[in-house]
Amino acid sequence: MAKKTIVTTKTGKEEEKPQGGFAFERQNYLLMVIGIVLLIIGFLLMTGGGSDDPNVFNYDIFNFRRLTLSPIIIIAGFIIEIFAIMWNPKKKVKK
């Protein structure tokens, strides 16, 4: 059973707040995993295009996949990671 602490709010109300547990909810961890998978895919798409012979230049390093697609996927992965860390599913929006 989790320990509870009494917290006084700005309005003077006292509330019991549970201590311990995980920092994030299940949705946060799921979004983090999705972001990490996108980051790995982006970095894997960026690999390759080298030449076995140092005297021969390989123009495959300048293709769309390495210069455009993989950085976009990597940036999307970082954005999802930031969103997963900042998002609080318990917080209710007041209208």
Beta strands, then each sheet from edge to edge (+ up, - down):
strand 1: 4-8
strand 2: 14-18
sheet 1: 1+ 2-
end
